[in-house]
Amino acid sequence: MSYALAEAAAACGLDKSTVRKGRISGTHDELGVWHVEASELHRVFPPAARPATEDTTAAPRDAPADAATNALVSELRDRHR
């Protein structure tokens, strides 16, 4: 998983300029957007603490949502009602 600059800063609870000044390596994509791998980012900057109110059961933003997955999630939710 890679982060864009703003995402990297948010993942560490830092300002973008702080991340940019860090000693981490990243790459630029064809549009010139800077990306850094999570392992490289967290080698230098620890992850930010998650707020206690954050829903940790939610699927990650980059999780694929296809019809089979949605059907399975609906079935499991119905079982727990």
PDB file of N, CA, C and O in Angstrom, chain B, residues numbered from 101:
ATOM      1  N   MET B 101       0.853  -1.172   0.000  1.00  0.00           N
ATOM      2  CA  MET B 101       0.000   0.000   0.000  1.00  0.00           C
ATOM      3  C   MET B 101       0.897   1.232   0.000  1.00  0.00           C
ATOM      4  O   MET B 101       1.858   1.309   0.766  1.00  0.00           O
ATOM      5  N   SER B 102       0.587   2.169  -0.841  1.00  0.00           N
ATOM      6  CA  SER B 102       1.355   3.403  -0.852  1.00  0.00           C
ATOM      7  C   SER B 102       0.452   4.568  -0.488  1.00  0.00           C
ATOM      8  O   SER B 102      -0.764   4.529  -0.676  1.00  0.00           O
ATOM      9  N   TYR B 103       1.084   5.600   0.036  1.00  0.00           N
ATOM     10  CA  TYR B 103       0.399   6.821   0.430  1.00  0.00           C
ATOM     11  C   TYR B 103       0.821   7.966  -0.472  1.00  0.00           C
ATOM     12  O   TYR B 103       1.980   8.051  -0.879  1.00  0.00           O
ATOM     13  N   ALA B 104      -0.117   8.843  -0.783  1.00  0.00           N
ATOM     14  CA  ALA B 104       0.220  10.142  -1.357  1.00  0.00           C
ATOM     15  C   ALA B 104       0.688  11.007  -0.180  1.00  0.00           C
ATOM     16  O   ALA B 104       0.521  10.610   0.973  1.00  0.00           O
ATOM     17  N   LEU B 105       1.259  12.159  -0.446  1.00  0.00           N
ATOM     18  CA  LEU B 105       1.836  12.982   0.608  1.00  0.00           C
ATOM     19  C   LEU B 105       0.830  13.321   1.706  1.00  0.00           C
ATOM     20  O   LEU B 105       1.137  13.151   2.886  1.00  0.00           O
ATOM     21  N   ALA B 106      -0.349  13.790   1.353  1.00  0.00           N
ATOM     22  CA  ALA B 106      -1.350  14.158   2.358  1.00  0.00           C
ATOM     23  C   ALA B 106      -1.786  12.943   3.174  1.00  0.00           C
ATOM     24  O   ALA B 106      -1.979  13.044   4.386  1.00  0.00           O
ATOM     25  N   GLU B 107      -1.941  11.798   2.515  1.00  0.00           N
ATOM     26  CA  GLU B 107      -2.317  10.569   3.219  1.00  0.00           C
ATOM     27  C   GLU B 107      -1.212  10.125   4.173  1.00  0.00           C
ATOM     28  O   GLU B 107      -1.487   9.684   5.289  1.00  0.00           O
ATOM     29  N   ALA B 108       0.038  10.244   3.730  1.00  0.00           N
ATOM     30  CA  ALA B 108       1.174   9.872   4.574  1.00  0.00           C
ATOM     31  C   ALA B 108       1.210  10.746   5.824  1.00  0.00           C
ATOM     32  O   ALA B 108       1.419  10.248   6.931  1.00  0.00           O
ATOM     33  N   ALA B 109       1.008  12.040   5.644  1.00  0.00           N
ATOM     34  CA  ALA B 109       1.003  12.952   6.784  1.00  0.00           C
ATOM     35  C   ALA B 109      -0.123  12.606   7.755  1.00  0.00           C
ATOM     36  O   ALA B 109       0.089  12.584   8.967  1.00  0.00           O
ATOM     37  N   ALA B 110      -1.308  12.339   7.235  1.00  0.00           N
ATOM     38  CA  ALA B 110      -2.439  11.992   8.088  1.00  0.00           C
ATOM     39  C   ALA B 110      -2.205  10.667   8.814  1.00  0.00           C
ATOM     40  O   ALA B 110      -2.591  10.522   9.973  1.00  0.00           O
ATOM     41  N   ALA B 111      -1.585   9.713   8.151  1.00  0.00           N
ATOM     42  CA  ALA B 111      -1.330   8.407   8.761  1.00  0.00           C
ATOM     43  C   ALA B 111      -0.392   8.509   9.954  1.00  0.00           C
ATOM     44  O   ALA B 111      -0.413   7.659  10.844  1.00  0.00           O
ATOM     45  N   CYS B 112       0.427   9.549   9.968  1.00  0.00           N
ATOM     46  CA  CYS B 112       1.387   9.739  11.057  1.00  0.00           C
ATOM     47  C   CYS B 112       0.992  10.874  11.992  1.00  0.00           C
ATOM     48  O   CYS B 112       1.664  11.112  12.996  1.00  0.00           O
ATOM     49  N   GLY B 113      -0.084  11.571  11.673  1.00  0.00           N
ATOM     50  CA  GLY B 113      -0.509  12.700  12.488  1.00  0.00           C
ATOM     51  C   GLY B 113       0.443  13.878  12.384  1.00  0.00           C
ATOM     52  O   GLY B 113       0.648  14.609  13.353  1.00  0.00           O
ATOM     53  N   LEU B 114       1.024  14.061  11.202  1.00  0.00           N
ATOM     54  CA  LEU B 114       2.015  15.110  10.984  1.00  0.00           C
ATOM     55  C   LEU B 114       1.574  16.066   9.895  1.00  0.00           C
ATOM     56  O   LEU B 114       0.608  15.809   9.176  1.00  0.00           O
ATOM     57  N   ASP B 115       2.283  17.156   9.783  1.00  0.00           N
ATOM     58  CA  ASP B 115       2.075  18.096   8.692  1.00  0.00           C
ATOM     59  C   ASP B 115       2.791  17.573   7.449  1.00  0.00           C
ATOM     60  O   ASP B 115       3.797  16.873   7.559  1.00  0.00           O
ATOM     61  N   LYS B 116       2.279  17.909   6.275  1.00  0.00           N
ATOM     62  CA  LYS B 116       2.903  17.449   5.026  1.00  0.00           C
ATOM     63  C   LYS B 116       4.355  17.886   4.931  1.00  0.00           C
ATOM     64  O   LYS B 116       5.192  17.125   4.447  1.00  0.00           O
ATOM     65  N   SER B 117       4.670  19.088   5.381  1.00  0.00           N
ATOM     66  CA  SER B 117       6.046  19.567   5.280  1.00  0.00           C
ATOM     67  C   SER B 117       6.995  18.745   6.141  1.00  0.00           C
ATOM     68  O   SER B 117       8.162  18.575   5.786  1.00  0.00           O
ATOM     69  N   THR B 118       6.512  18.235   7.265  1.00  0.00           N
ATOM     70  CA  THR B 118       7.337  17.389   8.121  1.00  0.00           C
ATOM     71  C   THR B 118       7.662  16.078   7.426  1.00  0.00           C
ATOM     72  O   THR B 118       8.799  15.609   7.470  1.00  0.00           O
ATOM     73  N   VAL B 119       6.665  15.491   6.788  1.00  0.00           N
ATOM     74  CA  VAL B 119       6.887  14.233   6.067  1.00  0.00           C
ATOM     75  C   VAL B 119       7.828  14.471   4.898  1.00  0.00           C
ATOM     76  O   VAL B 119       8.722  13.664   4.642  1.00  0.00           O
ATOM     77  N   ARG B 120       7.634  15.556   4.203  1.00  0.00           N
ATOM     78  CA  ARG B 120       8.454  15.868   3.032  1.00  0.00           C
ATOM     79  C   ARG B 120       9.924  16.057   3.421  1.00  0.00           C
ATOM     80  O   ARG B 120      10.819  15.725   2.644  1.00  0.00           O
ATOM     81  N   LYS B 121      10.174  16.592   4.624  1.00  0.00           N
ATOM     82  CA  LYS B 121      11.539  16.813   5.093  1.00  0.00           C
ATOM     83  C   LYS B 121      12.170  15.563   5.685  1.00  0.00           C
ATOM     84  O   LYS B 121      13.373  15.540   5.943  1.00  0.00           O
ATOM     85  N   GLY B 122      11.366  14.516   5.906  1.00  0.00           N
ATOM     86  CA  GLY B 122      11.880  13.290   6.499  1.00  0.00           C
ATOM     87  C   GLY B 122      12.827  12.559   5.569  1.00  0.00           C
ATOM     88  O   GLY B 122      12.885  12.844   4.372  1.00  0.00           O
ATOM     89  N   ARG B 123      13.558  11.628   6.120  1.00  0.00           N
ATOM     90  CA  ARG B 123      14.527  10.874   5.329  1.00  0.00           C
ATOM     91  C   ARG B 123      13.878   9.591   4.838  1.00  0.00           C
ATOM     92  O   ARG B 123      14.264   8.491   5.232  1.00  0.00           O
ATOM     93  N   ILE B 124      12.891   9.748   3.975  1.00  0.00           N
ATOM     94  CA  ILE B 124      12.204   8.602   3.395  1.00  0.00           C
ATOM     95  C   ILE B 124      12.255   8.694   1.880  1.00  0.00           C
ATOM     96  O   ILE B 124      12.297   9.785   1.311  1.00  0.00           O
ATOM     97  N   SER B 125      12.251   7.562   1.252  1.00  0.00           N
ATOM     98  CA  SER B 125      12.277   7.556  -0.210  1.00  0.00           C
ATOM     99  C   SER B 125      10.882   7.273  -0.740  1.00  0.00           C
ATOM    100  O   SER B 125      10.122   6.498  -0.159  1.00  0.00           O
ATOM    101  N   GLY B 126      10.570   7.905  -1.833  1.00  0.00           N
ATOM    102  CA  GLY B 126       9.291   7.724  -2.477  1.00  0.00           C
ATOM    103  C   GLY B 126       9.465   7.808  -3.981  1.00  0.00           C
ATOM    104  O   GLY B 126      10.582   7.929  -4.485  1.00  0.00           O
ATOM    105  N   THR B 127       8.362   7.744  -4.682  1.00  0.00           N
ATOM    106  CA  THR B 127       8.395   7.834  -6.134  1.00  0.00           C
ATOM    107  C   THR B 127       7.333   8.820  -6.601  1.00  0.00           C
ATOM    108  O   THR B 127       6.386   9.124  -5.876  1.00  0.00           O
ATOM    109  N   HIS B 128       7.504   9.307  -7.811  1.00  0.00           N
ATOM    110  CA  HIS B 128       6.498  10.152  -8.450  1.00  0.00           C
ATOM    111  C   HIS B 128       5.828   9.323  -9.538  1.00  0.00           C
ATOM    112  O   HIS B 128       6.500   8.621 -10.294  1.00  0.00           O
ATOM    113  N   ASP B 129       4.497   9.405  -9.615  1.00  0.00           N
ATOM    114  CA  ASP B 129       3.797   8.698 -10.677  1.00  0.00           C
ATOM    115  C   ASP B 129       3.812   9.541 -11.955  1.00  0.00           C
ATOM    116  O   ASP B 129       4.438  10.601 -12.002  1.00  0.00           O
ATOM    117  N   GLU B 130       3.123   9.064 -12.980  1.00  0.00           N
ATOM    118  CA  GLU B 130       3.143   9.754 -14.276  1.00  0.00           C
ATOM    119  C   GLU B 130       2.511  11.140 -14.230  1.00  0.00           C
ATOM    120  O   GLU B 130       2.733  11.954 -15.125  1.00  0.00           O
ATOM    121  N   LEU B 131       1.714  11.413 -13.178  1.00  0.00           N
ATOM    122  CA  LEU B 131       1.109  12.734 -13.021  1.00  0.00           C
ATOM    123  C   LEU B 131       1.919  13.637 -12.095  1.00  0.00           C
ATOM    124  O   LEU B 131       1.542  14.780 -11.836  1.00  0.00           O
ATOM    125  N   GLY B 132       3.031  13.111 -11.602  1.00  0.00           N
ATOM    126  CA  GLY B 132       3.873  13.890 -10.718  1.00  0.00           C
ATOM    127  C   GLY B 132       3.483  13.829  -9.253  1.00  0.00           C
ATOM    128  O   GLY B 132       4.022  14.575  -8.435  1.00  0.00           O
ATOM    129  N   VAL B 133       2.549  12.947  -8.913  1.00  0.00           N
ATOM    130  CA  VAL B 133       2.110  12.804  -7.523  1.00  0.00           C
ATOM    131  C   VAL B 133       3.114  11.920  -6.791  1.00  0.00           C
ATOM    132  O   VAL B 133       3.472  10.843  -7.266  1.00  0.00           O
ATOM    133  N   TRP B 134       3.562  12.390  -5.627  1.00  0.00           N
ATOM    134  CA  TRP B 134       4.546  11.669  -4.834  1.00  0.00           C
ATOM    135  C   TRP B 134       3.864  10.571  -4.039  1.00  0.00           C
ATOM    136  O   TRP B 134       2.801  10.796  -3.461  1.00  0.00           O
ATOM    137  N   HIS B 135       4.459   9.384  -4.000  1.00  0.00           N
ATOM    138  CA  HIS B 135       3.941   8.247  -3.241  1.00  0.00           C
ATOM    139  C   HIS B 135       5.062   7.632  -2.422  1.00  0.00           C
ATOM    140  O   HIS B 135       6.219   7.610  -2.843  1.00  0.00           O
ATOM    141  N   VAL B 136       4.708   7.139  -1.259  1.00  0.00           N
ATOM    142  CA  VAL B 136       5.663   6.436  -0.398  1.00  0.00           C
ATOM    143  C   VAL B 136       4.977   5.176   0.114  1.00  0.00           C
ATOM    144  O   VAL B 136       3.795   5.198   0.458  1.00  0.00           O
ATOM    145  N   GLU B 137       5.721   4.088   0.161  1.00  0.00           N
ATOM    146  CA  GLU B 137       5.184   2.837   0.696  1.00  0.00           C
ATOM    147  C   GLU B 137       5.008   2.969   2.206  1.00  0.00           C
ATOM    148  O   GLU B 137       5.790   3.647   2.873  1.00  0.00           O
ATOM    149  N   ALA B 138       3.980   2.318   2.736  1.00  0.00           N
ATOM    150  CA  ALA B 138       3.686   2.399   4.164  1.00  0.00           C
ATOM    151  C   ALA B 138       4.874   1.936   5.001  1.00  0.00           C
ATOM    152  O   ALA B 138       5.191   2.557   6.015  1.00  0.00           O
ATOM    153  N   SER B 139       5.528   0.866   4.596  1.00  0.00           N
ATOM    154  CA  SER B 139       6.661   0.361   5.380  1.00  0.00           C
ATOM    155  C   SER B 139       7.797   1.382   5.433  1.00  0.00           C
ATOM    156  O   SER B 139       8.447   1.529   6.468  1.00  0.00           O
ATOM    157  N   GLU B 140       8.036   2.076   4.345  1.00  0.00           N
ATOM    158  CA  GLU B 140       9.080   3.104   4.310  1.00  0.00           C
ATOM    159  C   GLU B 140       8.676   4.298   5.175  1.00  0.00           C
ATOM    160  O   GLU B 140       9.505   4.836   5.909  1.00  0.00           O
ATOM    161  N   LEU B 141       7.426   4.712   5.096  1.00  0.00           N
ATOM    162  CA  LEU B 141       6.945   5.835   5.895  1.00  0.00           C
ATOM    163  C   LEU B 141       7.086   5.544   7.378  1.00  0.00           C
ATOM    164  O   LEU B 141       7.601   6.369   8.133  1.00  0.00           O
ATOM    165  N   HIS B 142       6.623   4.356   7.798  1.00  0.00           N
ATOM    166  CA  HIS B 142       6.605   4.028   9.218  1.00  0.00           C
ATOM    167  C   HIS B 142       7.970   3.565   9.730  1.00  0.00           C
ATOM    168  O   HIS B 142       8.142   3.347  10.929  1.00  0.00           O
ATOM    169  N   ARG B 143       8.929   3.415   8.836  1.00  0.00           N
ATOM    170  CA  ARG B 143      10.305   3.174   9.259  1.00  0.00           C
ATOM    171  C   ARG B 143      10.836   4.418   9.964  1.00  0.00           C
ATOM    172  O   ARG B 143      11.649   4.317  10.883  1.00  0.00           O
ATOM    173  N   VAL B 144      10.374   5.590   9.534  1.00  0.00           N
ATOM    174  CA  VAL B 144      10.842   6.862  10.081  1.00  0.00           C
ATOM    175  C   VAL B 144       9.814   7.479  11.027  1.00  0.00           C
ATOM    176  O   VAL B 144      10.172   7.972  12.097  1.00  0.00           O
ATOM    177  N   PHE B 145       8.555   7.455  10.645  1.00  0.00           N
ATOM    178  CA  PHE B 145       7.498   8.088  11.426  1.00  0.00           C
ATOM    179  C   PHE B 145       6.517   7.030  11.927  1.00  0.00           C
ATOM    180  O   PHE B 145       5.968   6.279  11.121  1.00  0.00           O
ATOM    181  N   PRO B 146       6.284   6.954  13.237  1.00  0.00           N
ATOM    182  CA  PRO B 146       5.325   5.969  13.756  1.00  0.00           C
ATOM    183  C   PRO B 146       3.895   6.335  13.332  1.00  0.00           C
ATOM    184  O   PRO B 146       3.577   7.506  13.123  1.00  0.00           O
ATOM    185  N   PRO B 147       3.043   5.311  13.210  1.00  0.00           N
ATOM    186  CA  PRO B 147       1.640   5.594  12.871  1.00  0.00           C
ATOM    187  C   PRO B 147       0.986   6.435  13.965  1.00  0.00           C
ATOM    188  O   PRO B 147       1.335   6.329  15.140  1.00  0.00           O
ATOM    189  N   ALA B 148       0.049   7.256  13.564  1.00  0.00           N
ATOM    190  CA  ALA B 148      -0.717   8.058  14.524  1.00  0.00           C
ATOM    191  C   ALA B 148      -1.646   7.131  15.289  1.00  0.00           C
ATOM    192  O   ALA B 148      -2.121   6.127  14.758  1.00  0.00           O
ATOM    193  N   ALA B 149      -1.895   7.475  16.522  1.00  0.00           N
ATOM    194  CA  ALA B 149      -2.843   6.705  17.325  1.00  0.00           C
ATOM    195  C   ALA B 149      -4.234   6.876  16.739  1.00  0.00           C
ATOM    196  O   ALA B 149      -4.611   7.968  16.315  1.00  0.00           O
ATOM    197  N   ARG B 150      -4.986   5.798  16.720  1.00  0.00           N
ATOM    198  CA  ARG B 150      -6.356   5.861  16.196  1.00  0.00           C
ATOM    199  C   ARG B 150      -7.277   6.416  17.268  1.00  0.00           C
ATOM    200  O   ARG B 150      -7.151   6.050  18.436  1.00  0.00           O
ATOM    201  N   PRO B 151      -8.201   7.291  16.895  1.00  0.00           N
ATOM    202  CA  PRO B 151      -9.177   7.791  17.871  1.00  0.00           C
ATOM    203  C   PRO B 151     -10.024   6.651  18.417  1.00  0.00           C
ATOM    204  O   PRO B 151     -10.340   5.710  17.688  1.00  0.00           O
ATOM    205  N   ALA B 152     -10.388   6.724  19.666  1.00  0.00           N
ATOM    206  CA  ALA B 152     -11.185   5.675  20.294  1.00  0.00           C
ATOM    207  C   ALA B 152     -12.548   5.523  19.644  1.00  0.00           C
ATOM    208  O   ALA B 152     -13.143   4.448  19.713  1.00  0.00           O
ATOM    209  N   THR B 153     -13.056   6.577  19.013  1.00  0.00           N
ATOM    210  CA  THR B 153     -14.387   6.518  18.409  1.00  0.00           C
ATOM    211  C   THR B 153     -14.358   5.967  16.990  1.00  0.00           C
ATOM    212  O   THR B 153     -15.415   5.771  16.389  1.00  0.00           O
ATOM    213  N   GLU B 154     -13.177   5.714  16.443  1.00  0.00           N
ATOM    214  CA  GLU B 154     -13.087   5.225  15.071  1.00  0.00           C
ATOM    215  C   GLU B 154     -13.611   3.798  14.983  1.00  0.00           C
ATOM    216  O   GLU B 154     -13.319   2.974  15.850  1.00  0.00           O
ATOM    217  N   ASP B 155     -14.369   3.507  13.961  1.00  0.00           N
ATOM    218  CA  ASP B 155     -14.929   2.174  13.745  1.00  0.00           C
ATOM    219  C   ASP B 155     -13.851   1.277  13.155  1.00  0.00           C
ATOM    220  O   ASP B 155     -13.524   1.386  11.973  1.00  0.00           O
ATOM    221  N   THR B 156     -13.297   0.387  13.983  1.00  0.00           N
ATOM    222  CA  THR B 156     -12.225  -0.487  13.511  1.00  0.00           C
ATOM    223  C   THR B 156     -12.760  -1.720  12.800  1.00  0.00           C
ATOM    224  O   THR B 156     -11.977  -2.523  12.292  1.00  0.00           O
ATOM    225  N   THR B 157     -14.081  -1.890  12.752  1.00  0.00           N
ATOM    226  CA  THR B 157     -14.653  -3.043  12.058  1.00  0.00           C
ATOM    227  C   THR B 157     -14.945  -2.738  10.598  1.00  0.00           C
ATOM    228  O   THR B 157     -15.262  -3.648   9.833  1.00  0.00           O
ATOM    229  N   ALA B 158     -14.845  -1.494  10.202  1.00  0.00           N
ATOM    230  CA  ALA B 158     -15.131  -1.112   8.820  1.00  0.00           C
ATOM    231  C   ALA B 158     -14.041  -1.629   7.891  1.00  0.00           C
ATOM    232  O   ALA B 158     -12.883  -1.761   8.286  1.00  0.00           O
ATOM    233  N   ALA B 159     -14.420  -1.914   6.675  1.00  0.00           N
ATOM    234  CA  ALA B 159     -13.457  -2.371   5.677  1.00  0.00           C
ATOM    235  C   ALA B 159     -12.516  -1.230   5.321  1.00  0.00           C
ATOM    236  O   ALA B 159     -12.920  -0.068   5.328  1.00  0.00           O
ATOM    237  N   PRO B 160     -11.275  -1.548   5.011  1.00  0.00           N
ATOM    238  CA  PRO B 160     -10.353  -0.496   4.573  1.00  0.00           C
ATOM    239  C   PRO B 160     -10.882   0.201   3.330  1.00  0.00           C
ATOM    240  O   PRO B 160     -11.625  -0.391   2.547  1.00  0.00           O
ATOM    241  N   ARG B 161     -10.495   1.473   3.149  1.00  0.00           N
ATOM    242  CA  ARG B 161     -10.986   2.227   1.996  1.00  0.00           C
ATOM    243  C   ARG B 161     -10.615   1.588   0.677  1.00  0.00           C
ATOM    244  O   ARG B 161     -11.344   1.730  -0.305  1.00  0.00           O
ATOM    245  N   ASP B 162      -9.497   0.888   0.634  1.00  0.00           N
ATOM    246  CA  ASP B 162      -9.068   0.323  -0.631  1.00  0.00           C
ATOM    247  C   ASP B 162      -9.502  -1.134  -0.808  1.00  0.00           C
ATOM    248  O   ASP B 162      -9.044  -1.804  -1.734  1.00  0.00           O
ATOM    249  N   ALA B 163     -10.389  -1.639   0.077  1.00  0.00           N
ATOM    250  CA  ALA B 163     -10.868  -3.012  -0.049  1.00  0.00           C
ATOM    251  C   ALA B 163     -11.813  -3.113  -1.250  1.00  0.00           C
ATOM    252  O   ALA B 163     -12.667  -2.247  -1.439  1.00  0.00           O
ATOM    253  N   PRO B 164     -11.664  -4.161  -2.057  1.00  0.00           N
ATOM    254  CA  PRO B 164     -12.556  -4.307  -3.206  1.00  0.00           C
ATOM    255  C   PRO B 164     -13.977  -4.609  -2.743  1.00  0.00           C
ATOM    256  O   PRO B 164     -14.177  -5.387  -1.810  1.00  0.00           O
ATOM    257  N   ALA B 165     -14.935  -4.015  -3.375  1.00  0.00           N
ATOM    258  CA  ALA B 165     -16.343  -4.260  -3.056  1.00  0.00           C
ATOM    259  C   ALA B 165     -17.010  -4.815  -4.303  1.00  0.00           C
ATOM    260  O   ALA B 165     -17.454  -4.061  -5.169  1.00  0.00           O
ATOM    261  N   ASP B 166     -17.078  -6.132  -4.391  1.00  0.00           N
ATOM    262  CA  ASP B 166     -17.744  -6.743  -5.530  1.00  0.00           C
ATOM    263  C   ASP B 166     -19.073  -7.343  -5.071  1.00  0.00           C
ATOM    264  O   ASP B 166     -19.383  -7.321  -3.880  1.00  0.00           O
ATOM    265  N   ALA B 167     -19.840  -7.865  -5.983  1.00  0.00           N
ATOM    266  CA  ALA B 167     -21.171  -8.379  -5.671  1.00  0.00           C
ATOM    267  C   ALA B 167     -21.111  -9.532  -4.678  1.00  0.00           C
ATOM    268  O   ALA B 167     -21.944  -9.598  -3.774  1.00  0.00           O
ATOM    269  N   ALA B 168     -20.150 -10.445  -4.819  1.00  0.00           N
ATOM    270  CA  ALA B 168     -20.042 -11.585  -3.915  1.00  0.00           C
ATOM    271  C   ALA B 168     -19.707 -11.126  -2.495  1.00  0.00           C
ATOM    272  O   ALA B 168     -20.256 -11.647  -1.524  1.00  0.00           O
ATOM    273  N   THR B 169     -18.815 -10.163  -2.380  1.00  0.00           N
ATOM    274  CA  THR B 169     -18.453  -9.641  -1.062  1.00  0.00           C
ATOM    275  C   THR B 169     -19.646  -8.946  -0.420  1.00  0.00           C
ATOM    276  O   THR B 169     -19.925  -9.148   0.762  1.00  0.00           O
ATOM    277  N   ASN B 170     -20.342  -8.137  -1.191  1.00  0.00           N
ATOM    278  CA  ASN B 170     -21.518  -7.436  -0.661  1.00  0.00           C
ATOM    279  C   ASN B 170     -22.593  -8.412  -0.219  1.00  0.00           C
ATOM    280  O   ASN B 170     -23.238  -8.192   0.806  1.00  0.00           O
ATOM    281  N   ALA B 171     -22.798  -9.485  -0.967  1.00  0.00           N
ATOM    282  CA  ALA B 171     -23.793 -10.489  -0.597  1.00  0.00           C
ATOM    283  C   ALA B 171     -23.407 -11.178   0.703  1.00  0.00           C
ATOM    284  O   ALA B 171     -24.256 -11.399   1.566  1.00  0.00           O
ATOM    285  N   LEU B 172     -22.135 -11.518   0.847  1.00  0.00           N
ATOM    286  CA  LEU B 172     -21.666 -12.167   2.062  1.00  0.00           C
ATOM    287  C   LEU B 172     -21.797 -11.249   3.267  1.00  0.00           C
ATOM    288  O   LEU B 172     -22.210 -11.691   4.340  1.00  0.00           O
ATOM    289  N   VAL B 173     -21.456  -9.998   3.106  1.00  0.00           N
ATOM    290  CA  VAL B 173     -21.585  -9.032   4.203  1.00  0.00           C
ATOM    291  C   VAL B 173     -23.051  -8.899   4.605  1.00  0.00           C
ATOM    292  O   VAL B 173     -23.361  -8.872   5.796  1.00  0.00           O
ATOM    293  N   SER B 174     -23.944  -8.815   3.646  1.00  0.00           N
ATOM    294  CA  SER B 174     -25.382  -8.704   3.954  1.00  0.00           C
ATOM    295  C   SER B 174     -25.881  -9.939   4.697  1.00  0.00           C
ATOM    296  O   SER B 174     -26.645  -9.827   5.656  1.00  0.00           O
ATOM    297  N   GLU B 175     -25.450 -11.105   4.255  1.00  0.00           N
ATOM    298  CA  GLU B 175     -25.859 -12.352   4.910  1.00  0.00           C
ATOM    299  C   GLU B 175     -25.372 -12.390   6.357  1.00  0.00           C
ATOM    300  O   GLU B 175     -26.129 -12.764   7.253  1.00  0.00           O
ATOM    301  N   LEU B 176     -24.142 -12.016   6.589  1.00  0.00           N
ATOM    302  CA  LEU B 176     -23.597 -12.022   7.942  1.00  0.00           C
ATOM    303  C   LEU B 176     -24.281 -11.004   8.835  1.00  0.00           C
ATOM    304  O   LEU B 176     -24.514 -11.268  10.014  1.00  0.00           O
ATOM    305  N   ARG B 177     -24.603  -9.848   8.287  1.00  0.00           N
ATOM    306  CA  ARG B 177     -25.327  -8.841   9.080  1.00  0.00           C
ATOM    307  C   ARG B 177     -26.713  -9.341   9.445  1.00  0.00           C
ATOM    308  O   ARG B 177     -27.172  -9.119  10.566  1.00  0.00           O
ATOM    309  N   ASP B 178     -27.392 -10.017   8.515  1.00  0.00           N
ATOM    310  CA  ASP B 178     -28.718 -10.555   8.798  1.00  0.00           C
ATOM    311  C   ASP B 178     -28.670 -11.596   9.920  1.00  0.00           C
ATOM    312  O   ASP B 178     -29.585 -11.663  10.741  1.00  0.00           O
ATOM    313  N   ARG B 179     -27.631 -12.392   9.958  1.00  0.00           N
ATOM    314  CA  ARG B 179     -27.490 -13.429  10.987  1.00  0.00           C
ATOM    315  C   ARG B 179     -27.344 -12.822  12.382  1.00  0.00           C
ATOM    316  O   ARG B 179     -27.751 -13.431  13.372  1.00  0.00           O
ATOM    317  N   HIS B 180     -26.765 -11.629  12.462  1.00  0.00           N
ATOM    318  CA  HIS B 180     -26.484 -11.025  13.752  1.00  0.00           C
ATOM    319  C   HIS B 180     -27.567 -10.063  14.214  1.00  0.00           C
ATOM    320  O   HIS B 180     -27.390  -9.376  15.220  1.00  0.00           O
ATOM    321  N   ARG B 181     -28.659 -10.004  13.515  1.00  0.00           N
ATOM    322  CA  ARG B 181     -29.750  -9.094  13.919  1.00  0.00           C
ATOM    323  C   ARG B 181     -30.712  -9.784  14.819  1.00  0.00           C
ATOM    324  O   ARG B 181     -31.690  -9.180  15.258  1.00  0.00           O
TER     325      ARG B 181
END
